[in-house]
Amino acid sequence: MAGAASALLMQVGNADPSTLLQVMSKAAIRVDISPAYASSALLVLQLFVQRAPEKVRPLLPGCAEALLRCLDPSDPTLRRHSLLAVTSALHELVQTFPMVDFHQESQKFAVGTGEGVILVYDLRTATKWRVFEGHTGPVAGLGFAPDGARLASYSSQDCTVRMWQTGTGGFLGLLGQSRCIRQQSLPPVPEGEWRAVCLRFSERGVRLVRENGDMLHLGMG
């Protein structure tokens, strides 16, 4: 029966992914019905990410916020019962989407959107921590620096890699503001698979694999 129900929910998600996300988001916080009921909704969201990433990709901000809502520290019962399932689902997002990344030590979770905006969430407070604006095309790749003080982003449409200051030090950090501290333009790239993109810091700066498989090392470290 569980298998049949999951298959039916996946069909609903493929036909109307935003409705599935909305319904499961509401169910995921209903620990008052039962912790198992709420956890099952989170597992459905994770399963949908696994089976239909193309459907989930335009809804990434809503998906991330639905998961983080379950970690609200003002509701310790919900957070306690949801922690393992939410952690697993967030890990699935990072593994599936190159425009999503997580920095363990700072507990920052970043999501790049189709509108070119980057949203950074703080998992400790379950709140939106920063909004980075600058890309004029969809964000295709994200990567935190090892120290968490910077975030690199890539858009194939506007052909740039940008570096953002994510540390909390300095005057801008105290004001809660963020800024692009470096930008590098790239040549246009032929169409390719979005899942091929990989943006990571390396000893040589930033290592970028583009949609067509081209690998670049950029001196932006």
Number of C-alpha atoms within 10 A of each C-alpha: 6 7 8 9 11 15 12 12 18 20 14 14 20 17 12 12 19 18 12 20 21 13 11 22 22 13 17 26 26 17 18 10 10 11 17 14 15 24 23 15 22 25 18 21 26 20 17 22 21 16 13 14 17 14 17 23 18 15 16 21 19 15 23 20 16 21 24 25 22 27 26 18 15 10 12 12 15 21 20 14 19 24 16 11 19 25 15 13 23 20 15 15 25 17 12 15 25 22 29 29 24 23 18 13 9 14 15 21 23 27 24 27 22 19 13 21 18 25 19 23 22 18 21 13 15 21 15 16 18 18 16 18 15 11 23 15 18 19 26 26 29 29 26 25 18 14 13 18 15 19 25 25 26 32 23 23 15 17 17 20 24 20 24 19 20 25 16 14 10 8 9 13 14 10 9 12 15 18 16 16 11 13 15 13 11 14 9 11 14 9 10 12 10 17 16 16 23 21 25 19 21 16 9 11 14 20 20 25 16 25 19 14 14 11 14 13 16 15 13 18 15
